Amino acid sequence: MRKWGGNVLKIRLMGTKNDIKWFEKILKRQPKVAVTEVSEMYRNKGTNRFYRAYVEVQKANIKEKTN
């Protein structure tokens, strides 16, 4: 997976496993957003139903500087 420099937004997703997977798919289909990293799902303490995952995104139209 390619790492991007600067302008990274880190998002915590919380919900059921299906909700998190659904939203990940929506993010990945957005033309203006590049999903650079998705963590594994972690179970929230005290519940068997809700999980959390972490996603890093960046503007997809950022151009790298070349020298």
N, CA, C and O atoms as a Tripos MOL2 file, in Angstrom:
@<TRIPOS>MOLECULE
protein
  268   267    67     0     0
PROTEIN
NO_CHARGES

@<TRIPOS>ATOM
      1 N           0.8350   -1.1620    0.0000 N.3       1 MET1
      2 CA          0.0000    0.0000    0.0000 C.3       1 MET1
      3 C           0.8920    1.2410    0.0000 C.2       1 MET1
      4 O           1.8890    1.2930    0.7210 O.2       1 MET1
      5 N           0.5400    2.2230   -0.7950 N.am      2 ARG2
      6 CA          1.3490    3.4150   -0.9580 C.3       2 ARG2
      7 C           1.0730    4.4250    0.1500 C.2       2 ARG2
      8 O          -0.0830    4.6950    0.4780 O.2       2 ARG2
      9 N           2.1180    4.9700    0.7140 N.am      3 LYS3
     10 CA          1.9800    6.0120    1.7360 C.3       3 LYS3
     11 C           2.0400    7.3720    1.0700 C.2       3 LYS3
     12 O           2.8560    7.6010    0.1770 O.2       3 LYS3
     13 N           1.1790    8.2660    1.5030 N.am      4 TRP4
     14 CA          1.0960    9.6220    0.9670 C.3       4 TRP4
     15 C           1.6340   10.5760    2.0110 C.2       4 TRP4
     16 O           1.5450   10.3010    3.2080 O.2       4 TRP4
     17 N           2.1800   11.6740    1.5820 N.am      5 GLY5
     18 CA          2.6800   12.6750    2.5150 C.3       5 GLY5
     19 C           1.6840   13.8040    2.7050 C.2       5 GLY5
     20 O           1.0950   14.2830    1.7360 O.2       5 GLY5
     21 N           1.4910   14.2310    3.9400 N.am      6 GLY6
     22 CA          0.6540   15.3840    4.2400 C.3       6 GLY6
     23 C          -0.8160   15.1910    3.9670 C.2       6 GLY6
     24 O          -1.2180   14.2620    3.2670 O.2       6 GLY6
     25 N          -1.6230   16.0900    4.5340 N.am      7 ASN7
     26 CA         -3.0640   16.1270    4.3010 C.3       7 ASN7
     27 C          -3.7780   14.8040    4.5400 C.2       7 ASN7
     28 O          -4.7090   14.4650    3.8090 O.2       7 ASN7
     29 N          -3.3590   14.0590    5.5410 N.am      8 VAL8
     30 CA         -3.9850   12.7830    5.8570 C.3       8 VAL8
     31 C          -5.0650   13.0110    6.9080 C.2       8 VAL8
     32 O          -4.8480   13.7180    7.8920 O.2       8 VAL8
     33 N          -6.2120   12.4160    6.6940 N.am      9 LEU9
     34 CA         -7.3060   12.4710    7.6490 C.3       9 LEU9
     35 C          -7.4630   11.0800    8.2490 C.2       9 LEU9
     36 O          -7.5990   10.1040    7.5120 O.2       9 LEU9
     37 N          -7.4460   10.9770    9.5600 N.am     10 LYS10
     38 CA         -7.5950    9.7000   10.2440 C.3      10 LYS10
     39 C          -8.9950    9.6440   10.8320 C.2      10 LYS10
     40 O          -9.4160   10.5510   11.5510 O.2      10 LYS10
     41 N          -9.7130    8.5680   10.5200 N.am     11 ILE11
     42 CA        -11.1160    8.4420   10.9100 C.3      11 ILE11
     43 C         -11.3070    7.1610   11.7180 C.2      11 ILE11
     44 O         -10.7950    6.1040   11.3490 O.2      11 ILE11
     45 N         -12.0440    7.2610   12.8150 N.am     12 ARG12
     46 CA        -12.4140    6.0670   13.5750 C.3      12 ARG12
     47 C         -13.8490    5.7370   13.2210 C.2      12 ARG12
     48 O         -14.7410    6.5720   13.3730 O.2      12 ARG12
     49 N         -14.0760    4.5140   12.7460 N.am     13 LEU13
     50 CA        -15.4190    4.0290   12.4340 C.3      13 LEU13
     51 C         -15.8790    3.1560   13.5840 C.2      13 LEU13
     52 O         -15.1260    2.3080   14.0650 O.2      13 LEU13
     53 N         -17.1080    3.3570   14.0250 N.am     14 MET14
     54 CA        -17.6620    2.5400   15.0950 C.3      14 MET14
     55 C         -19.0460    2.0640   14.6950 C.2      14 MET14
     56 O         -19.8600    2.8390   14.1910 O.2      14 MET14
     57 N         -19.3090    0.7780   14.9230 N.am     15 GLY15
     58 CA        -20.6060    0.2070   14.5970 C.3      15 GLY15
     59 C         -20.5060   -1.3010   14.5510 C.2      15 GLY15
     60 O         -19.5530   -1.8890   15.0630 O.2      15 GLY15
     61 N         -21.4900   -1.9190   13.9370 N.am     16 THR16
     62 CA        -21.4310   -3.3720   13.7650 C.3      16 THR16
     63 C         -20.4060   -3.6850   12.6740 C.2      16 THR16
     64 O         -19.9970   -2.7960   11.9270 O.2      16 THR16
     65 N         -19.9980   -4.9350   12.5860 N.am     17 LYS17
     66 CA        -19.0450   -5.3230   11.5370 C.3      17 LYS17
     67 C         -19.5990   -4.9890   10.1540 C.2      17 LYS17
     68 O         -18.8780   -4.4780    9.2990 O.2      17 LYS17
     69 N         -20.8780   -5.2790    9.9400 N.am     18 ASN18
     70 CA        -21.4870   -4.9980    8.6340 C.3      18 ASN18
     71 C         -21.5230   -3.5120    8.3330 C.2      18 ASN18
     72 O         -21.2760   -3.1060    7.1970 O.2      18 ASN18
     73 N         -21.8270   -2.6990    9.3290 N.am     19 ASP19
     74 CA        -21.8570   -1.2440    9.1320 C.3      19 ASP19
     75 C         -20.4820   -0.7090    8.7400 C.2      19 ASP19
     76 O         -20.3710    0.1250    7.8420 O.2      19 ASP19
     77 N         -19.4510   -1.1820    9.4050 N.am     20 ILE20
     78 CA        -18.0880   -0.7290    9.1200 C.3      20 ILE20
     79 C         -17.6700   -1.1460    7.7170 C.2      20 ILE20
     80 O         -17.1170   -0.3360    6.9740 O.2      20 ILE20
     81 N         -17.9250   -2.3990    7.3430 N.am     21 LYS21
     82 CA        -17.5810   -2.8660    5.9930 C.3      21 LYS21
     83 C         -18.3380   -2.0780    4.9300 C.2      21 LYS21
     84 O         -17.7740   -1.7320    3.8910 O.2      21 LYS21
     85 N         -19.6140   -1.7930    5.1870 N.am     22 TRP22
     86 CA        -20.4360   -1.0210    4.2580 C.3      22 TRP22
     87 C         -19.8420    0.3750    4.0390 C.2      22 TRP22
     88 O         -19.7360    0.8370    2.9030 O.2      22 TRP22
     89 N         -19.4560    1.0400    5.1290 N.am     23 PHE23
     90 CA        -18.9350    2.3940    4.9940 C.3      23 PHE23
     91 C         -17.5570    2.4100    4.3520 C.2      23 PHE23
     92 O         -17.2440    3.3360    3.6040 O.2      23 PHE23
     93 N         -16.7250    1.4090    4.6220 N.am     24 GLU24
     94 CA        -15.4230    1.2980    3.9560 C.3      24 GLU24
     95 C         -15.6040    1.2510    2.4410 C.2      24 GLU24
     96 O         -14.8890    1.9270    1.7020 O.2      24 GLU24
     97 N         -16.5680    0.4450    1.9850 N.am     25 LYS25
     98 CA        -16.8310    0.3430    0.5440 C.3      25 LYS25
     99 C         -17.2560    1.6880   -0.0340 C.2      25 LYS25
    100 O         -16.8390    2.0540   -1.1330 O.2      25 LYS25
    101 N         -18.0820    2.4230    0.7020 N.am     26 ILE26
    102 CA        -18.5120    3.7380    0.2350 C.3      26 ILE26
    103 C         -17.3100    4.6760    0.1080 C.2      26 ILE26
    104 O         -17.1680    5.3760   -0.8940 O.2      26 ILE26
    105 N         -16.4460    4.6880    1.1240 N.am     27 LEU27
    106 CA        -15.2620    5.5450    1.0690 C.3      27 LEU27
    107 C         -14.3700    5.2060   -0.1180 C.2      27 LEU27
    108 O         -13.8850    6.1020   -0.8080 O.2      27 LEU27
    109 N         -14.1540    3.9260   -0.3560 N.am     28 LYS28
    110 CA        -13.2580    3.4990   -1.4370 C.3      28 LYS28
    111 C         -13.8010    3.8330   -2.8190 C.2      28 LYS28
    112 O         -13.0270    3.9240   -3.7710 O.2      28 LYS28
    113 N         -15.1110    4.0170   -2.9550 N.am     29 ARG29
    114 CA        -15.7100    4.3460   -4.2490 C.3      29 ARG29
    115 C         -15.7220    5.8410   -4.5380 C.2      29 ARG29
    116 O         -16.0520    6.2490   -5.6510 O.2      29 ARG29
    117 N         -15.3710    6.6590   -3.5610 N.am     30 GLN30
    118 CA        -15.4040    8.1020   -3.7540 C.3      30 GLN30
    119 C         -14.2150    8.5550   -4.6040 C.2      30 GLN30
    120 O         -13.0690    8.2890   -4.2420 O.2      30 GLN30
    121 N         -14.4660    9.2280   -5.7180 N.am     31 PRO31
    122 CA        -13.3610    9.6220   -6.6100 C.3      31 PRO31
    123 C         -12.4350   10.6780   -6.0140 C.2      31 PRO31
    124 O         -11.2840   10.7790   -6.4380 O.2      31 PRO31
    125 N         -12.8910   11.4550   -5.0610 N.am     32 LYS32
    126 CA        -12.0610   12.5110   -4.4850 C.3      32 LYS32
    127 C         -11.3150   12.0770   -3.2350 C.2      32 LYS32
    128 O         -10.6130   12.8780   -2.6170 O.2      32 LYS32
    129 N         -11.4650   10.8050   -2.8570 N.am     33 VAL33
    130 CA        -10.8400   10.2970   -1.6330 C.3      33 VAL33
    131 C          -9.9790    9.0840   -1.9660 C.2      33 VAL33
    132 O         -10.4240    8.1620   -2.6500 O.2      33 VAL33
    133 N          -8.7450    9.0950   -1.4740 N.am     34 ALA34
    134 CA         -7.8660    7.9330   -1.5890 C.3      34 ALA34
    135 C          -7.7470    7.3100   -0.2070 C.2      34 ALA34
    136 O          -7.2320    7.9400    0.7170 O.2      34 ALA34
    137 N          -8.2180    6.0770   -0.0590 N.am     35 VAL35
    138 CA         -8.0920    5.3570    1.2150 C.3      35 VAL35
    139 C          -6.6810    4.7800    1.2430 C.2      35 VAL35
    140 O          -6.3450    3.9200    0.4290 O.2      35 VAL35
    141 N          -5.8600    5.2460    2.1710 N.am     36 THR36
    142 CA         -4.4620    4.8210    2.2160 C.3      36 THR36
    143 C          -4.2060    3.6960    3.2040 C.2      36 THR36
    144 O          -3.2140    2.9760    3.0920 O.2      36 THR36
    145 N          -5.1120    3.5450    4.1820 N.am     37 GLU37
    146 CA         -4.9150    2.4710    5.1590 C.3      37 GLU37
    147 C          -6.2250    2.1590    5.8650 C.2      37 GLU37
    148 O          -7.0130    3.0560    6.1660 O.2      37 GLU37
    149 N          -6.4500    0.8640    6.1280 N.am     38 VAL38
    150 CA         -7.6180    0.4130    6.8940 C.3      38 VAL38
    151 C          -7.1070   -0.5900    7.9260 C.2      38 VAL38
    152 O          -6.4140   -1.5470    7.5800 O.2      38 VAL38
    153 N          -7.4490   -0.3660    9.1850 N.am     39 SER39
    154 CA         -7.0000   -1.2690   10.2450 C.3      39 SER39
    155 C          -7.9050   -2.5000   10.3050 C.2      39 SER39
    156 O          -8.9210   -2.5900    9.6160 O.2      39 SER39
    157 N          -7.4990   -3.4320   11.1490 N.am     40 GLU40
    158 CA         -8.3820   -4.5530   11.4490 C.3      40 GLU40
    159 C          -9.4960   -4.0500   12.3520 C.2      40 GLU40
    160 O          -9.4210   -2.9300   12.8560 O.2      40 GLU40
    161 N         -10.5190   -4.8510   12.5620 N.am     41 MET41
    162 CA        -11.6210   -4.4620   13.4520 C.3      41 MET41
    163 C         -11.2990   -4.8830   14.8750 C.2      41 MET41
    164 O         -10.7990   -5.9800   15.1240 O.2      41 MET41
    165 N         -11.6000   -3.9810   15.8020 N.am     42 TYR42
    166 CA        -11.3800   -4.2260   17.2230 C.3      42 TYR42
    167 C         -12.7320   -4.2250   17.9360 C.2      42 TYR42
    168 O         -13.5710   -3.3610   17.6840 O.2      42 TYR42
    169 N         -12.9340   -5.1780   18.8100 N.am     43 ARG43
    170 CA        -14.1870   -5.2540   19.5700 C.3      43 ARG43
    171 C         -14.1860   -4.1720   20.6450 C.2      43 ARG43
    172 O         -13.1960   -3.9990   21.3560 O.2      43 ARG43
    173 N         -15.2820   -3.4550   20.7610 N.am     44 ASN44
    174 CA        -15.4250   -2.4650   21.8250 C.3      44 ASN44
    175 C         -15.6060   -3.1940   23.1520 C.2      44 ASN44
    176 O         -16.2610   -4.2350   23.2080 O.2      44 ASN44
    177 N         -15.0370   -2.6590   24.2000 N.am     45 LYS45
    178 CA        -15.1510   -3.2780   25.5190 C.3      45 LYS45
    179 C         -16.5910   -3.2630   25.9910 C.2      45 LYS45
    180 O         -17.3020   -2.2720   25.8240 O.2      45 LYS45
    181 N         -17.0120   -4.3630   26.5790 N.am     46 GLY46
    182 CA        -18.3340   -4.4410   27.1740 C.3      46 GLY46
    183 C         -19.4490   -4.8100   26.2170 C.2      46 GLY46
    184 O         -20.6150   -4.8230   26.6130 O.2      46 GLY46
    185 N         -19.1240   -5.1110   24.9610 N.am     47 THR47
    186 CA        -20.1600   -5.4760   23.9900 C.3      47 THR47
    187 C         -19.6300   -6.4940   22.9910 C.2      47 THR47
    188 O         -18.4490   -6.4820   22.6440 O.2      47 THR47
    189 N         -20.4980   -7.3570   22.5410 N.am     48 ASN48
    190 CA        -20.1450   -8.3010   21.4830 C.3      48 ASN48
    191 C         -20.6720   -7.8260   20.1280 C.2      48 ASN48
    192 O         -20.3950   -8.4440   19.1000 O.2      48 ASN48
    193 N         -21.4220   -6.7400   20.1300 N.am     49 ARG49
    194 CA        -22.0760   -6.2790   18.9100 C.3      49 ARG49
    195 C         -21.2980   -5.1860   18.1750 C.2      49 ARG49
    196 O         -21.2720   -5.1680   16.9450 O.2      49 ARG49
    197 N         -20.6690   -4.2810   18.9140 N.am     50 PHE50
    198 CA        -20.0500   -3.1160   18.2940 C.3      50 PHE50
    199 C         -18.5310   -3.2290   18.2170 C.2      50 PHE50
    200 O         -17.8700   -3.7180   19.1330 O.2      50 PHE50
    201 N         -18.0080   -2.7610   17.0960 N.am     51 TYR51
    202 CA        -16.5820   -2.8180   16.8020 C.3      51 TYR51
    203 C         -16.1150   -1.4330   16.3870 C.2      51 TYR51
    204 O         -16.9180   -0.5200   16.1970 O.2      51 TYR51
    205 N         -14.7950   -1.2950   16.2500 N.am     52 ARG52
    206 CA        -14.2330   -0.0690   15.7100 C.3      52 ARG52
    207 C         -13.1040   -0.4280   14.7530 C.2      52 ARG52
    208 O         -12.4510   -1.4620   14.8950 O.2      52 ARG52
    209 N         -12.8930    0.4360   13.7880 N.am     53 ALA53
    210 CA        -11.7990    0.2980   12.8290 C.3      53 ALA53
    211 C         -11.2960    1.7020   12.5240 C.2      53 ALA53
    212 O         -12.0180    2.6840   12.7020 O.2      53 ALA53
    213 N         -10.0720    1.7870   12.0720 N.am     54 TYR54
    214 CA         -9.4490    3.0740   11.7930 C.3      54 TYR54
    215 C          -9.0920    3.1430   10.3140 C.2      54 TYR54
    216 O          -8.5530    2.1920    9.7480 O.2      54 TYR54
    217 N          -9.3960    4.2740    9.6980 N.am     55 VAL55
    218 CA         -9.1750    4.4620    8.2700 C.3      55 VAL55
    219 C          -8.3870    5.7540    8.0770 C.2      55 VAL55
    220 O          -8.6710    6.7670    8.7150 O.2      55 VAL55
    221 N          -7.3860    5.7050    7.1810 N.am     56 GLU56
    222 CA         -6.6710    6.9160    6.7990 C.3      56 GLU56
    223 C          -7.0560    7.2420    5.3660 C.2      56 GLU56
    224 O          -7.0180    6.3790    4.4890 O.2      56 GLU56
    225 N          -7.4280    8.4990    5.1360 N.am     57 VAL57
    226 CA         -7.8000    8.9320    3.7940 C.3      57 VAL57
    227 C          -7.0480   10.2140    3.4520 C.2      57 VAL57
    228 O          -6.5420   10.9250    4.3210 O.2      57 VAL57
    229 N          -6.9970   10.4730    2.1570 N.am     58 GLN58
    230 CA         -6.3570   11.6690    1.6590 C.3      58 GLN58
    231 C          -7.0790   12.1160    0.4010 C.2      58 GLN58
    232 O          -7.7230   11.3070   -0.2660 O.2      58 GLN58
    233 N          -6.9780   13.3800    0.0760 N.am     59 LYS59
    234 CA         -7.5560   13.8680   -1.1720 C.3      59 LYS59
    235 C          -6.9090   13.1100   -2.3240 C.2      59 LYS59
    236 O          -5.6850   13.0060   -2.3920 O.2      59 LYS59
    237 N          -7.7200   12.5880   -3.2190 N.am     60 ALA60
    238 CA         -7.2050   11.7840   -4.3150 C.3      60 ALA60
    239 C          -6.5310   12.6270   -5.3840 C.2      60 ALA60
    240 O          -5.7250   12.1030   -6.1530 O.2      60 ALA60
    241 N          -6.8390   13.9190   -5.4550 N.am     61 ASN61
    242 CA         -6.2940   14.7480   -6.5170 C.3      61 ASN61
    243 C          -5.0080   15.4650   -6.1350 C.2      61 ASN61
    244 O          -4.5940   16.3890   -6.8340 O.2      61 ASN61
    245 N          -4.3720   15.0660   -5.0480 N.am     62 ILE62
    246 CA         -3.0990   15.6770   -4.6510 C.3      62 ILE62
    247 C          -2.0050   15.1620   -5.5890 C.2      62 ILE62
    248 O          -1.8550   13.9570   -5.7870 O.2      62 ILE62
    249 N          -1.2570   16.0830   -6.1510 N.am     63 LYS63
    250 CA         -0.1600   15.7110   -7.0490 C.3      63 LYS63
    251 C           1.1400   15.7900   -6.2850 C.2      63 LYS63
    252 O           1.3720   16.7160   -5.5080 O.2      63 LYS63
    253 N           1.9980   14.7840   -6.5220 N.am     64 GLU64
    254 CA          3.3020   14.7700   -5.8720 C.3      64 GLU64
    255 C           4.2220   15.7540   -6.5850 C.2      64 GLU64
    256 O           4.1650   15.9020   -7.8060 O.2      64 GLU64
    257 N           5.0670   16.4220   -5.8090 N.am     65 LYS65
    258 CA          6.0330   17.3400   -6.4030 C.3      65 LYS65
    259 C           7.2020   16.5520   -6.9460 C.2      65 LYS65
    260 O           7.7010   15.6350   -6.2930 O.2      65 LYS65
    261 N           7.6350   16.9050   -8.1290 N.am     66 THR66
    262 CA          8.8060   16.2690   -8.7140 C.3      66 THR66
    263 C           9.8650   17.3270   -8.9380 C.2      66 THR66
    264 O           9.5600   18.4620   -9.3030 O.2      66 THR66
    265 N          11.1170   16.9450   -8.7140 N.am     67 ASN67
    266 CA         12.2320   17.8950   -8.8900 C.3      67 ASN67
    267 C          12.9400   17.6500  -10.1740 C.2      67 ASN67
    268 O          13.9020   18.3490  -10.4920 O.2      67 ASN67
@<TRIPOS>BOND
     1     1     2 1
     2     2     3 1
     3     3     4 2
     4     3     5 am
     5     5     6 1
     6     6     7 1
     7     7     8 2
     8     7     9 am
     9     9    10 1
    10    10    11 1
    11    11    12 2
    12    11    13 am
    13    13    14 1
    14    14    15 1
    15    15    16 2
    16    15    17 am
    17    17    18 1
    18    18    19 1
    19    19    20 2
    20    19    21 am
    21    21    22 1
    22    22    23 1
    23    23    24 2
    24    23    25 am
    25    25    26 1
    26    26    27 1
    27    27    28 2
    28    27    29 am
    29    29    30 1
    30    30    31 1
    31    31    32 2
    32    31    33 am
    33    33    34 1
    34    34    35 1
    35    35    36 2
    36    35    37 am
    37    37    38 1
    38    38    39 1
    39    39    40 2
    40    39    41 am
    41    41    42 1
    42    42    43 1
    43    43    44 2
    44    43    45 am
    45    45    46 1
    46    46    47 1
    47    47    48 2
    48    47    49 am
    49    49    50 1
    50    50    51 1
    51    51    52 2
    52    51    53 am
    53    53    54 1
    54    54    55 1
    55    55    56 2
    56    55    57 am
    57    57    58 1
    58    58    59 1
    59    59    60 2
    60    59    61 am
    61    61    62 1
    62    62    63 1
    63    63    64 2
    64    63    65 am
    65    65    66 1
    66    66    67 1
    67    67    68 2
    68    67    69 am
    69    69    70 1
    70    70    71 1
    71    71    72 2
    72    71    73 am
    73    73    74 1
    74    74    75 1
    75    75    76 2
    76    75    77 am
    77    77    78 1
    78    78    79 1
    79    79    80 2
    80    79    81 am
    81    81    82 1
    82    82    83 1
    83    83    84 2
    84    83    85 am
    85    85    86 1
    86    86    87 1
    87    87    88 2
    88    87    89 am
    89    89    90 1
    90    90    91 1
    91    91    92 2
    92    91    93 am
    93    93    94 1
    94    94    95 1
    95    95    96 2
    96    95    97 am
    97    97    98 1
    98    98    99 1
    99    99   100 2
   100    99   101 am
   101   101   102 1
   102   102   103 1
   103   103   104 2
   104   103   105 am
   105   105   106 1
   106   106   107 1
   107   107   108 2
   108   107   109 am
   109   109   110 1
   110   110   111 1
   111   111   112 2
   112   111   113 am
   113   113   114 1
   114   114   115 1
   115   115   116 2
   116   115   117 am
   117   117   118 1
   118   118   119 1
   119   119   120 2
   120   119   121 am
   121   121   122 1
   122   122   123 1
   123   123   124 2
   124   123   125 am
   125   125   126 1
   126   126   127 1
   127   127   128 2
   128   127   129 am
   129   129   130 1
   130   130   131 1
   131   131   132 2
   132   131   133 am
   133   133   134 1
   134   134   135 1
   135   135   136 2
   136   135   137 am
   137   137   138 1
   138   138   139 1
   139   139   140 2
   140   139   141 am
   141   141   142 1
   142   142   143 1
   143   143   144 2
   144   143   145 am
   145   145   146 1
   146   146   147 1
   147   147   148 2
   148   147   149 am
   149   149   150 1
   150   150   151 1
   151   151   152 2
   152   151   153 am
   153   153   154 1
   154   154   155 1
   155   155   156 2
   156   155   157 am
   157   157   158 1
   158   158   159 1
   159   159   160 2
   160   159   161 am
   161   161   162 1
   162   162   163 1
   163   163   164 2
   164   163   165 am
   165   165   166 1
   166   166   167 1
   167   167   168 2
   168   167   169 am
   169   169   170 1
   170   170   171 1
   171   171   172 2
   172   171   173 am
   173   173   174 1
   174   174   175 1
   175   175   176 2
   176   175   177 am
   177   177   178 1
   178   178   179 1
   179   179   180 2
   180   179   181 am
   181   181   182 1
   182   182   183 1
   183   183   184 2
   184   183   185 am
   185   185   186 1
   186   186   187 1
   187   187   188 2
   188   187   189 am
   189   189   190 1
   190   190   191 1
   191   191   192 2
   192   191   193 am
   193   193   194 1
   194   194   195 1
   195   195   196 2
   196   195   197 am
   197   197   198 1
   198   198   199 1
   199   199   200 2
   200   199   201 am
   201   201   202 1
   202   202   203 1
   203   203   204 2
   204   203   205 am
   205   205   206 1
   206   206   207 1
   207   207   208 2
   208   207   209 am
   209   209   210 1
   210   210   211 1
   211   211   212 2
   212   211   213 am
   213   213   214 1
   214   214   215 1
   215   215   216 2
   216   215   217 am
   217   217   218 1
   218   218   219 1
   219   219   220 2
   220   219   221 am
   221   221   222 1
   222   222   223 1
   223   223   224 2
   224   223   225 am
   225   225   226 1
   226   226   227 1
   227   227   228 2
   228   227   229 am
   229   229   230 1
   230   230   231 1
   231   231   232 2
   232   231   233 am
   233   233   234 1
   234   234   235 1
   235   235   236 2
   236   235   237 am
   237   237   238 1
   238   238   239 1
   239   239   240 2
   240   239   241 am
   241   241   242 1
   242   242   243 1
   243   243   244 2
   244   243   245 am
   245   245   246 1
   246   246   247 1
   247   247   248 2
   248   247   249 am
   249   249   250 1
   250   250   251 1
   251   251   252 2
   252   251   253 am
   253   253   254 1
   254   254   255 1
   255   255   256 2
   256   255   257 am
   257   257   258 1
   258   258   259 1
   259   259   260 2
   260   259   261 am
   261   261   262 1
   262   262   263 1
   263   263   264 2
   264   263   265 am
   265   265   266 1
   266   266   267 1
   267   267   268 2
@<TRIPOS>SUBSTRUCTURE
     1 MET1         2 RESIDUE 1 A MET
     2 ARG2         6 RESIDUE 1 A ARG
     3 LYS3        10 RESIDUE 1 A LYS
     4 TRP4        14 RESIDUE 1 A TRP
     5 GLY5        18 RESIDUE 1 A GLY
     6 GLY6        22 RESIDUE 1 A GLY
     7 ASN7        26 RESIDUE 1 A ASN
     8 VAL8        30 RESIDUE 1 A VAL
     9 LEU9        34 RESIDUE 1 A LEU
    10 LYS10       38 RESIDUE 1 A LYS
    11 ILE11       42 RESIDUE 1 A ILE
    12 ARG12       46 RESIDUE 1 A ARG
    13 LEU13       50 RESIDUE 1 A LEU
    14 MET14       54 RESIDUE 1 A MET
    15 GLY15       58 RESIDUE 1 A GLY
    16 THR16       62 RESIDUE 1 A THR
    17 LYS17       66 RESIDUE 1 A LYS
    18 ASN18       70 RESIDUE 1 A ASN
    19 ASP19       74 RESIDUE 1 A ASP
    20 ILE20       78 RESIDUE 1 A ILE
    21 LYS21       82 RESIDUE 1 A LYS
    22 TRP22       86 RESIDUE 1 A TRP
    23 PHE23       90 RESIDUE 1 A PHE
    24 GLU24       94 RESIDUE 1 A GLU
    25 LYS25       98 RESIDUE 1 A LYS
    26 ILE26      102 RESIDUE 1 A ILE
    27 LEU27      106 RESIDUE 1 A LEU
    28 LYS28      110 RESIDUE 1 A LYS
    29 ARG29      114 RESIDUE 1 A ARG
    30 GLN30      118 RESIDUE 1 A GLN
    31 PRO31      122 RESIDUE 1 A PRO
    32 LYS32      126 RESIDUE 1 A LYS
    33 VAL33      130 RESIDUE 1 A VAL
    34 ALA34      134 RESIDUE 1 A ALA
    35 VAL35      138 RESIDUE 1 A VAL
    36 THR36      142 RESIDUE 1 A THR
    37 GLU37      146 RESIDUE 1 A GLU
    38 VAL38      150 RESIDUE 1 A VAL
    39 SER39      154 RESIDUE 1 A SER
    40 GLU40      158 RESIDUE 1 A GLU
    41 MET41      162 RESIDUE 1 A MET
    42 TYR42      166 RESIDUE 1 A TYR
    43 ARG43      170 RESIDUE 1 A ARG
    44 ASN44      174 RESIDUE 1 A ASN
    45 LYS45      178 RESIDUE 1 A LYS
    46 GLY46      182 RESIDUE 1 A GLY
    47 THR47      186 RESIDUE 1 A THR
    48 ASN48      190 RESIDUE 1 A ASN
    49 ARG49      194 RESIDUE 1 A ARG
    50 PHE50      198 RESIDUE 1 A PHE
    51 TYR51      202 RESIDUE 1 A TYR
    52 ARG52      206 RESIDUE 1 A ARG
    53 ALA53      210 RESIDUE 1 A ALA
    54 TYR54      214 RESIDUE 1 A TYR
    55 VAL55      218 RESIDUE 1 A VAL
    56 GLU56      222 RESIDUE 1 A GLU
    57 VAL57      226 RESIDUE 1 A VAL
    58 GLN58      230 RESIDUE 1 A GLN
    59 LYS59      234 RESIDUE 1 A LYS
    60 ALA60      238 RESIDUE 1 A ALA
    61 ASN61      242 RESIDUE 1 A ASN
    62 ILE62      246 RESIDUE 1 A ILE
    63 LYS63      250 RESIDUE 1 A LYS
    64 GLU64      254 RESIDUE 1 A GLU
    65 LYS65      258 RESIDUE 1 A LYS
    66 THR66      262 RESIDUE 1 A THR
    67 ASN67      266 RESIDUE 1 A ASN
